[in-house]
Amino acid sequence: MDGAGWSRSAGTIQCRFSGEMKESAMPHVIVKLWPGKSEKQKTRLADAIAKSVMDIFDYGAESVSVAMEEIDPQDWKDEVYQPDILGHPERLYKKPGYKM
């Protein structure tokens, strides 16, 4: 355990809350999207993703984080499509219906 109350073991992170150790997995979901969506839309999406992760993986709300990364349309091919989609097809569980 480090001085901040965290310890790591295979596949999990343990953190101390109010003097207790609580084991929890820490899924962090990053959504890459074009700019232009409202804060309300991004919040609704983050809430829906977090709820799905909690329901499907049986995690508590304290275990899940969701980030939004806005990518300009002119940068999409170089920053997302080539490295994330073409570069790692084995990671895709939902493939896009477009090609660049």
Protein Blocks (a to p, Z undefined) as FASTA:
>chain_A
ZZkopacdehiacddeehiacddddddddddddehiafklmmmmmmmmmmmmmmmnopaf
klpccddddddfklmmmmmmmmmmmmmmmlpmbdcfbdZZ
